[in-house]
Amino acid sequence: MHTLSRRQFSLATGAALASLAQPVRAQTPAPGRTLYLADMHSHYGMFLPRLFGMDLKRHMLETGAMLLAWAIVDDQRWIGRSGSGLGQLSTPAPGELWSFFQSRLIERTAQLTGWGLQTARTGADVDAALAGEPRVLLATEAANFLEGDITRLAIAHAAGVRHLQLVHYIQSPIGDHQTAEPRHGGLSVFGKQVVTECQRLGLVVDLAHGTPALVDAALDSTDAAMVWSHSWIRAQAGSWQDVGYIARALSEQQAKKIAARGGAVGLWTVRINRDPEYRVHSVSTYADEMLRMCDLLGPEHVAFGTDMEGAGPGPILSNYVDLREVADKLAQRGLSEAQLHGVFFGNYANIVKRAMQGAAQGAEGAERPA
C-alpha cells in the first residue's frame, strides 16, 4: 500500500475513482490511492476566531478530509462552565430553542455557501466526497429545538440536516444526558418517536451524550444502525456526578451493542492529563486508542469523531492536518487497506448511505398502490 504523508497529500492521488459497485456501500479507493477521511462530529470553522479568516473547502481539499458531519449546537446559548465541566446555566423560554436553531442553521448554511461547499443530502453526495469532492453533512448536536414538536424534524430534514444527536447539555423532553441527574429513565415516549421519525426521514441517529438507559432504549426502538459520534470507551460507564470526561465515557458493553447493530463509535480529541486510564495524549496515542477500539469492536465499527473546535482547551488534534497525521500513523500499524478505508471514511459513509437509502425506499413503497 502506498501512503503519503500529510505534507505530500495532493488532490491528484484521489482523482477519477469509479462509481459504486453496490448502492449501499461506500466505494474503496483503488490500491495505491490515498485514503480520504470522514469525521462524524466536527465544529471546525464555527467557533474559533481567525485573524486572517479561513477557507474550509480549501482545508478539506488539502488534507483529504472529504466528509464532515458539521454539528450545529442548538443549546449553546444556555450552557457554560459549571463546577467540573459544561452544564446548563439557564432555561430557554418556549420557542427560543427553535428560533435559535433556525438562526444558526441560516448562518451556517451561509458560511458553507461562502466557502463554495455543498452539503451532503443524498447517497450520491457521499459518493462525490469519496471521489474527491468535499461535502459537509449538516448535523445537530441535540434535538432540543424540537421542543416536543415532531413535525419540526421534517423541516430540519428539508433544510439539509442528515445527522441528529438526541441530547446534549440541557434538560430535554427526549431523554436523559450523561452529565445531569436522569429524569426520564432513559428515552422518553417522545424520544422514541424521534428515533422512529429519523429512520423514516433518513437521518442518522447519534447517541452521544446519552445515558446508558437512553442508548438501550434507542437501540430497542428501531433496527437502524446508529452512531456514538464522539467521546471515549471506558470499561464501565461513568455517573452524572463524575468529573466531565468520566461522565461522558461510553462503556465497553454499550459500545459493543452499538457495533452489533451495525453502528460505529468515534474517538474525540479531548486532552486529559494525569489519569493513567485515559490513554489519549498525542497524535501517536490517538492512533493507539483507535487500534484498541478496532480490537474491541472490530475495525468495521470504528470511525473518527474528533469534536474539532468543541473538545475544550489544548485538544490533541487542532485541525485536519493533525488528523491526516493520525491516519498516516494508523497506516503503519498493520490494518489492511480495506480496514483503513473503513475507519477513515467508509464505516460512517455506509451508515449515512444506509439511512438515506432506507428512507428513499420507504417513500417509494408508500407511493406504490396497495
N, C-alpha and C positions, 0 to 999 in steps of 0.2 A: 504494500500500500504506500502510495506517495503522499506525504504530509507536508504542507507548507507552514512556515512559522507565521505568527500574526503579522509580522512586518512585511513578509513576502506575499501575503494574500492578495490576489487580484481577481477582478471580475471574470477575466478570460477563462479561469480554471473551471468555472461552473456554467459556461455558455452552452446553449444548444442541447439541453437534456431532452430526451424523448418524452412523450406524454405517458400518462399512467397506463400500465397494463391492466390493472383492475381498478374499478371506480372507487372502492372504499379505502385502498391502501395508498399511502404516500410513496412516491417512487424513490428507489435507492439510486443515487448517482452512480454512473459507470465507474469501474475500477480506475484509480488514478485521479479521479476528480476530488477537489477539495469539498469536504462536507460542510453544508450550511448549518446554521444554528437557529433554534427557536427558543423563546423564553415565555413560560406560562404565566409570568407575573412581573410586569415592568411598569415603572413610572418614569422612565428615562426621558428627560426633557420637560418634565412637568413642574418640578419644584425648585431646583437649584438655580440661583441667579448666574447668568453668564455674561460677563462684561462685553464680549465680542459676539454674543449670540451663538446659535448653533444651527446645524442642518442635520436633522435626524436621518433623512433619507441618505445623505452622503455618508454618515457614520455607519448606517446599516450596510451600505454597499461596500465600504472599506473593510468592514470586519466580517462580513458574511452572515450577520445576524438578520436573517431574511423574514422572520415571522415573530412579531412581538405582540403578546396579549397586553394591551395598554390599559391599565386599570384606573378608572375614574373613582375617586374616593368619595362616596356620597354622604358620609357623616363627618367630613373633615372639619367643618365649622364648629362642631360640638365636642371635639375631643382634644386632648392635650396631655402633657405630662402630669401624672398624679401618682404620688407615692413612688413605687418601684418601677413604674412604666406608664405606657399610654393608657388612658381611660376616658370615660365620659365626664365632661365638665359641666354640661348644661343640657337641657331638654328642648328639642325643637318643637315649635308650635305646629298645630295641624296645618298641613300644606307646605311647610317650609322645606322639608326634605325633597319633595317633588320639585319645587321651584328651584332649589339649589342644584339638584341633579340635572335638570333641563338646561340651566345656565352653563354648568360645567360641560355638558355634552356639546353645546353650541361652541363654547370656547375651544375645546379640544379638537373638534372637527375642523374649526378654522385654522388651528395650528397645523394640522395634517395637510390641509389644502395649501397653506403657505409653504410647506416643505415639498409639495408635489407628491405626497404619499397617498396611496389608495388604501382603503380598508378592505379587509378580508370578509366578504359576505357569503361566498359560495365555495364549494369544493374546488372550483376552477381557480379561485383566488389563492387557495392554499397550494395548488399545483404551480401557479405562477411564482409563488415565493420560492419553491424548490428549484425552479428554473432560473433563479437569479433576479427576480423582480420583487423588491421588498414590499411587504404588506403589513399593515397594522390591524390586528384583530381587537376591536373595541370590547373592553371588559369593564365590569363594575366591581369595585371592592365593597361588597354588600348590596343587598336589595332592600335597604331601608326605605328607599324612595317610593316603593310600592305603597307604603303606609296602609297596608291591608287591602289594597285595590288590585286585584289580579289582572284587570284589563290594562293596567299600565305596562305590564310586561310585553304585551304585543306592540305597544307604542315604542318601547325601547328597542325591540327587535327590528321594527320598521326603520328606526333611526340608525341601525347598523350594529347594535350590540349582539355579540355572539358567545359571550362567556360571562356567567353570572356567579359571583361569590355570594353565598347566602347571608352571612353575618360578618360583623367587623367589631367595633368597639362600643357601640351604643346599644341599649336595650331595644329589642326588635320583636315584633309580633310573629316573626318567622320561627325563631328558636333561640337557643342559648349559645353564647360565645364563651371562649375559654377563660377570659380574664375578668369575668364578673359572676356573682352568685347566680346559679341557674334558677330560672323561673318557670320554664315550660316542660321540664323533664326531657329535654332534647329538642325535638322538632314539633312545632305546633300543628294543629289541623290545617291552618292556613299555609304553614311551611310545606306540608306535604302537597298541597295544591300547587304551590310554586314549583316544586320539583317536577310534578307531572306536566305542568304547563311548559316548562323548559324543554322537556322531551318532545312535546307536541310541536313547539315552535322551531326547535333545532338549536338550542343553546346548551353549551357545556355547563354542567353544574360543578361549581368549585366549593369544596367542603372546608377549605382553610378557615381557621379561627373558630370552627365549630367544636362543641364539646363531644366527647365520645358517644354520648346518647344521641346527639344530633346526627353524627356520622352513621351510626347504626340505623337510625330511623330513615335517613335519606336513602341509604343503600337498599332498605327494605321497600321503599316506595315505588321504585321502577326497576327495570332491568338495564338501564343506561349505564355506560361506563362514565365514571366521574373522576375528577382530579382533586388532589390536595396540592395546590399550586406552590405553596411556599411555607417553610419552616424547617424543622429537622426531625429526625427519627430518634427516639429515646426508648429504652427498654420498656419503661412504664410511662403512661400519661401523667402529666402534672395536674395540679389543682389550681383553681382560680385564685387561691390565696398565695400561691408561689410567686417568686420573682418572675418577671415577664417572660424571659426566654424559656424557663421551665414550664410555665403555664401554657406556652404556645407550642410545646413539643407534641408530636404525633407518636403514639405508642407503636411498637413493632407489630402488635396484634392487629391494630386497626389499619396500619399501612398494608399489611398482608390482605386484609379484607378488601381494601380498595383495589389492590392488584388483582385479586381473584375475580373481581367483576370486570376486569379488562382496563382498569384505570391506571393513572400514573401519579407519582409523587415527586414533587420538586424540592430542591435544596436552596435555601436563601443564602444571603451574603452577610448576615449579622455577625459582628465580631464580639466574642466573649472571651475575656482573659481569666486566667486563674481558676478554671474549672476543668479538671482532667477528663470529665465525662464528655465535655463539648470539644470535639476534635478539630474544628474548622478554624484555622488561624491564618492561612495564607493561600495563595493560588495552588500550591502543591498539596496542602492538606484538604482543600476543597475537592481536588481531583481524587484524593484518597477516600474521602467520605462518599463521593459519588460511586466509587467502586464498591465500598461497603454496602451501599444501598442496592447496587446491582446484585451482589451476593445474597442479600436478604430477600429481595423481591423478584429477582430476575431482571436482566437488563432491558427487557421489553416494557417494564413498568416504572422506569426512572427517567426523569427529564430535568431540565434547568427550570428553576423558578426563583430567579435572583432577588426579586423585590428591589430592583435597581432604583435608586433615589428614595426608597422607602425603608431602607434597612438600618436607619439610625446613623450615629456618628462613627466615622472611621470604618466603613464597611470593607469587607475583604475584597470585593470587586467594585470598582468605581464606574466602569464603562464597559462597552463590549469588546474593546481591545483586551481588557483583562479576561473576559470570558473566552476569547479566542485563545489566550494563553492556557487557560484550563483545558480547552479542547485539545490543544497540542500535546499537553501532558497526558491526557487520557489516551490519546492515540499511541502512546508509548507503553501502555500498561497491559497489553495482552488481549483487549477486546477485538473481536473481528470487525471488519469494515461495516458489515450489516448491523452489528450491535452498536457500533459507534454512531451510525446514521440514526438508529432508533433513539438513543439517548440524546443526541444533538438536536434532532428535528422530528423524526418520523413517529415516535411514540405519541407525542402531543398532536401532531398533524393528523394521525389516524383517528384519534378520539374526536377531534374537531370535525373531520370529514364524516365520520360515522354519525355524529349528531345531526349534521346538516342533511345528510342523505336520508336518514331516518325520517326527518320532518318532511322532506320533499316527497318521499314515498307515501307517507301518511296523507299528505294533501292530495296526491294523485288518487289514492284509494277512496278518499272522501268524495272526489268528483265523479267517480265511476257510478253508473246506475246500479241499483241493487239487483 
